[in-house]
Structure formats: C-alpha cells, structure tokens
Amino acid sequence: MRTAAAYLESLSDGRVTYFDGQRVDDLLGEPAFAQAARVVAAGYDRFYSPEPGARNPLLTAPTSAAGLRERALMFPEIDTALAVTLGSLMTLLTVATRSALPQAYQDRMLAFFEQATVQDARVAECITDAKGSRALRPAKQPDPDAYLRVVGRPPGGVIIRGAKLHITAASLCHELLVMPTKSMSPGEEDYSIACAVPLNAPGVSVINTTYFPRAPDSRHFPVSGVRSIPDGMVIFDDVFVPTDRVFLDGETADAAVFAHSLGLWERAGGMAVMAHDADELVGLAQLIAEANGLERVSHIREKIDEMALYATLLRAGFEASVGHAVVSEDGYYFPSELYTNATKYYGAAHYAVMVRHLHDIAGGGVLTAPTIGDLENPQTSAYVRKYLQATDAVTGEQRMRIFHAIRDLTADAYGGWHAVTNLQSGGGLYAQRLVLRKHYDMARAKELGSRAAGLQS
Ligand SMILES: Cc1cc2nc3c(=O)[nH]c(=O)nc-3n(C[C@H](O)[C@H](O)[C@H](O)COP(=O)(O)OP(=O)(O)OC[C@H]3O[C@@H](n4cnc5c(N)ncnc54)[C@H](O)[C@@H]3O)c2cc1C
C-alpha cells in the first residue's frame, strides 16, 4: 500500500494539468491543489498497512448487508479521491459480476480491479461527455467528438478522442475509468467504449476548476478551505489504450450498463453524504438560533424541526437502501436501486428549501460578519467582539465563526458549488426519476388503486 508521502510523490509523474490559464507542473506548489492533495494523502495514511499484500479495506466488495452499511456510512468520512475510487471500482465489479458482457471483458475488468487495489491507485469516474446539442444522438452531432469515441484501431488496442467533463478529483488520481455516458444505438459502435487510462498517458490533459478560497487570508472560509477539491475537464486527444484495458468496444446494447452501475454507486455515496450534511445544516441552524437568542421562538423552532425532519428522512432512506440490499450470484451486496434513487432525489430536490430556512433563521451576518483579521486587528477587535455578541451564552467571536461556516457552506462560491453538485452529481433529478420508475412496484400500486375505486369484482 502507499503511504501519504508515496502518494504525494506519485503526483509528479508527468501528468498534464492546467489551472486558471497556466500549466501546473508542481501540483503541491499550487495552493488550490496542495490542500486537496494533503487531504487525499491523509486518507492514504489512515488506511495504510505495511503487511505484504495489504489492501485498503474499503476497496473490496461488501459480502454482507452489515459490510455494505458500514462501507456506505464511511462515504462522508473519507476524502473525495478515495470516494470516487470506491465508486469506480465498485462500478467495475457491478458490471463484471451482474452484466452479461463477454467473458473477456469481465476478466479484464476484474484484472484491473485487482491491479488498482494492489497498487492502491486512485481512479476517477469519467462518464459525462461534452454532449454537444442535448437534442441529438452521439452519432448525429455536428462535431463527432462531442461524445468520446474510438478513432483508430491499430494492432494491440484502440485510439480514443473526446472529453469527459466535470470530473471530480481527476488531477489528483492515477487512473481514469472511461465509460459511455448513456445507452447507445446501432450505428454508435465507436461511442460504445469503456476503458482505463493512466492520467499521465500521452494525449491526456486536465483543465481544472476549484472553489478553494483564493483570498490571501482564507481563515474565514472554514469549510471550503478544507473540503474543496478540483474538478476537471479531461481531454483525450488521440490516446492509445491497450486491449487489456478495454472493457467494452462496440457492443451498443451493453453501453448503458456502465452508467446504470456508476449511477447506483454515485447516488448511494451522494445519499450518505447528504444525510450527513443535512445533520450539519440542522446543527448550524440550532447554533445560530441560540447565538441570536431566538431558539425558543416558535417560527424558528418550526423551521429547525422541518430541517430535522428532512435530515431524519434522508437517514431513513439510507437505512432502507442498505437494508434492502440486493445480493449478486457471487455473494456481493449492492444498495437497493429504488431506495437509493428515491432518497438521492428527495435530498437534492429539497436542499434549497433547507438552505432557505437556515438563511432565514441566521440573519444578514451570514454575508456581512467581519473576518478573523478584523478580530485580530487591535483597532477593530473590541468592536467586532462587542457588536457581534447577542447573548451571554455565545461570544461575539463564536457567533462570527458560525456565520462564516454558514456563508462558506451555503452562500458563497463553495456554497454554490455544493448546491449545484447536490443536484447534478450522479445525474440530475430526471435521471433518478427514471430509475425510480423502473424499480417502483407500479403493478401493486395500480392494484391498490383499482381496489379503492371498486374496479375489481
Ligand atoms: C461538481 C460536479 C462534479 C461532478 N463529478 C463528476 C464525475 O466525477 N464524473 C462524471 O462523469 N461526471 C461528474 N459530474 C457530472 C454530472 O453527472 C452531470 O453534471 C450531470 O449528469 C448532468 O449533465 P450535464 O452537466 O452535462 O447537464 P445536461 O446534460 O446539459 O443537463 C441539464 C438539464 O437538461 C436535461 N437534459 C439533458 N439532456 C436532455 C434530453 N435529451 N432530453 C431532456 N432533458 C435533457 C437534464 O435532465 C438536466 O435537467 C459532476 C458534476 C458536478 C456539478
């Protein structure tokens, strides 16, 4: 297994990464990447074992309902690069063990799974294409590269061209798991490609964005200063992929199985994180209500109760999802599609209302609270402490820090990232609705409806 130090060293492998118009050769020398890299590195040390053949215990398939629950509960606790690796590798395992793809593909997927876990690699999930006009099929796009495709078939592999957008932690991973973003039709064989590509392969480059605070003094960004991680547009400019890393090539009928499997793991992770984040929002609402001296006022209590209901229903959905796990023929446990998608949808659809309650309860200090620098400046410190204090129980500094956390988490650049990510990661609301409808027992519902309407004799 890798240590934190070995991970940080592994980032200097010639990968081509851009940020804000510049190529970044030394990721650790760029503050916007360095903090995220340190968080990923800490994740390595957390699970490190010097035993020969040791593996990260999270990167194995759950073989019991309790194991699946334990794994899913870890999502909010682990770094984002490890979370996407878990998503990528579990997707490969799901496709290899639950689909009817030819044996050769299944063997290659399992071999890559083995190699990635032995090497303790981090693997980004590359599924979302540029997609061009959303109204047109991949093969009908004016620019044929709008969806990633095979553009050459030399001996021993394929050459791919295209881009995968919004890829979380791409620049901080070692491998890219490339998959078709949706179902494909006959005539779209070249777009039906799934494979694994090292980040430093010739022709691969990443254009990054991040909401890491870029202020000279970022102490008043307590959340984004710790949790931000770059997302990347990953370019594949005629990249050669050897055959043993190709997991699908031309089988249009099987293209969607990757998106379905990744969607399940992405949404299962998203659901676990949302349940955790919902409790965090409730906590901030209660803290600021107490700091404002309003925690006993009825309309404030009602809003906090509503937030607590939201958090509790997300937790209930999470428990239902792992409690109704599906077991594969090989004895692996997978979260329930129905409960996972319903919960992820519910969490994403109602998040904005919960944030509205929090802002409503908190007041304008969310946006205008002075900074830590103002607190330290002898000319302003006493005023900040005096005028930000609202009750005897909470100091002005504490109230200011609660405002900072609320702003950073919900009302600033990272807050915006968080709100959009809740909606879009793992596919937008529509994607979850589609899966829900597929797994919901409509026949039973109709039967009940018919009985109520007296339509049955
Ligand atoms: C911060 C962040 C991190 C992400 N991380 C990853 C990642 O690691 N890996 C990855 O692969 N992806 C990632 N994504 C991408 C995410 O899965 C997509 O954003 C999501 O699937 C929506 O795709 P899109 O952004 O291209 O939007 P669009 O596809 O343009 O969707 C916009 C809206 O249009 C609707 N729509 C689109 N096409 C049609 C159509 N034909 N008919 C009807 N309605 C349509 C959608 O339902 C949606 O409501 C990430 C996204 C974000 C925001």
The ligand as a Tripos MOL2 file, in Angstrom:
@<TRIPOS>MOLECULE
LIG
   53    58     1     0     0
SMALL
NO_CHARGES

@<TRIPOS>ATOM
      1 C1        -19.3040   19.3510   -9.1120 C.3       1 LIG1
      2 C2        -19.6640   18.2390  -10.0520 C.ar      1 LIG1
      3 C3        -18.9100   17.0710  -10.0310 C.ar      1 LIG1
      4 C4        -19.1680   16.0720  -10.9520 C.ar      1 LIG1
      5 N1        -18.3710   14.9510  -10.9570 N.ar      1 LIG1
      6 C5        -18.4630   14.0680  -11.9800 C.ar      1 LIG1
      7 C6        -17.5330   12.9860  -12.1040 C.ar      1 LIG1
      8 O1        -16.6630   12.7820  -11.2580 O.2       1 LIG1
      9 N2        -17.6160   12.1910  -13.1860 N.ar      1 LIG1
     10 C7        -18.5550   12.3710  -14.1350 C.ar      1 LIG1
     11 O2        -18.5550   11.6220  -15.1050 O.2       1 LIG1
     12 N3        -19.4660   13.3760  -14.0590 N.ar      1 LIG1
     13 C8        -19.4290   14.2190  -13.0000 C.ar      1 LIG1
     14 N4        -20.3510   15.2470  -12.8960 N.ar      1 LIG1
     15 C9        -21.2820   15.4480  -13.9820 C.3       1 LIG1
     16 C10       -22.7490   15.2100  -13.6500 C.3       1 LIG1
     17 O3        -23.0380   13.8510  -13.6170 O.3       1 LIG1
     18 C11       -23.5030   15.9670  -14.7510 C.3       1 LIG1
     19 O4        -23.3530   17.3430  -14.4750 O.3       1 LIG1
     20 C12       -24.9460   15.5680  -14.8440 C.3       1 LIG1
     21 O5        -25.0680   14.2340  -15.2730 O.3       1 LIG1
     22 C13       -25.6920   16.4750  -15.8420 C.3       1 LIG1
     23 O6        -25.0250   16.5400  -17.0670 O.3       1 LIG1
     24 P1        -24.6590   17.9570  -17.6980 P.3       1 LIG1
     25 O7        -23.9390   18.7490  -16.6710 O.co2     1 LIG1
     26 O8        -23.9690   17.7230  -18.9780 O.co2     1 LIG1
     27 O9        -26.0390   18.6600  -17.9030 O.3       1 LIG1
     28 P2        -27.0860   18.4290  -19.0690 P.3       1 LIG1
     29 O10       -26.9870   17.0480  -19.6000 O.co2     1 LIG1
     30 O11       -26.9660   19.5460  -20.0340 O.co2     1 LIG1
     31 O12       -28.4380   18.5300  -18.2650 O.3       1 LIG1
     32 C14       -29.0720   19.7690  -17.9500 C.3       1 LIG1
     33 C15       -30.5430   19.5180  -17.8280 C.3       1 LIG1
     34 O13       -31.0760   19.1270  -19.1040 O.3       1 LIG1
     35 C16       -31.7550   17.8730  -19.0030 C.3       1 LIG1
     36 N5        -31.4850   17.1280  -20.2460 N.ar      1 LIG1
     37 C17       -30.2790   16.8490  -20.7860 C.ar      1 LIG1
     38 N6        -30.4350   16.1830  -21.9610 N.ar      1 LIG1
     39 C18       -31.7460   16.0320  -22.1470 C.ar      1 LIG1
     40 C19       -32.5420   15.4470  -23.1720 C.ar      1 LIG1
     41 N7        -32.0000   14.8570  -24.2340 N.pl3     1 LIG1
     42 N8        -33.8850   15.4520  -23.0160 N.ar      1 LIG1
     43 C20       -34.4580   16.0330  -21.9360 C.ar      1 LIG1
     44 N9        -33.7550   16.6330  -20.9440 N.ar      1 LIG1
     45 C21       -32.4340   16.6270  -21.0450 C.ar      1 LIG1
     46 C22       -31.1730   17.1870  -17.7710 C.3       1 LIG1
     47 O14       -32.0850   16.2510  -17.1950 O.3       1 LIG1
     48 C23       -30.9240   18.3950  -16.8690 C.3       1 LIG1
     49 O15       -32.1180   18.7260  -16.2010 O.3       1 LIG1
     50 C24       -20.1880   16.2270  -11.9120 C.ar      1 LIG1
     51 C25       -20.9730   17.3850  -11.8970 C.ar      1 LIG1
     52 C26       -20.7300   18.3840  -10.9720 C.ar      1 LIG1
     53 C27       -21.5810   19.6110  -10.9990 C.3       1 LIG1
@<TRIPOS>BOND
     1     1     2 1
     2     2     3 ar
     3     2    52 ar
     4     3     4 ar
     5     4     5 ar
     6     4    50 ar
     7     5     6 ar
     8     6     7 ar
     9     6    13 1
    10     7     8 2
    11     7     9 ar
    12     9    10 ar
    13    10    11 2
    14    10    12 ar
    15    12    13 ar
    16    13    14 ar
    17    14    15 1
    18    14    50 ar
    19    15    16 1
    20    16    17 1
    21    16    18 1
    22    18    19 1
    23    18    20 1
    24    20    21 1
    25    20    22 1
    26    22    23 1
    27    23    24 1
    28    24    25 2
    29    24    26 1
    30    24    27 1
    31    27    28 1
    32    28    29 2
    33    28    30 1
    34    28    31 1
    35    31    32 1
    36    32    33 1
    37    33    34 1
    38    33    48 1
    39    34    35 1
    40    35    36 1
    41    35    46 1
    42    36    37 ar
    43    36    45 ar
    44    37    38 ar
    45    38    39 ar
    46    39    40 ar
    47    39    45 ar
    48    40    41 1
    49    40    42 ar
    50    42    43 ar
    51    43    44 ar
    52    44    45 ar
    53    46    47 1
    54    46    48 1
    55    48    49 1
    56    50    51 ar
    57    51    52 ar
    58    52    53 1
@<TRIPOS>SUBSTRUCTURE
     1 LIG1         1 GROUP 0 **** ****
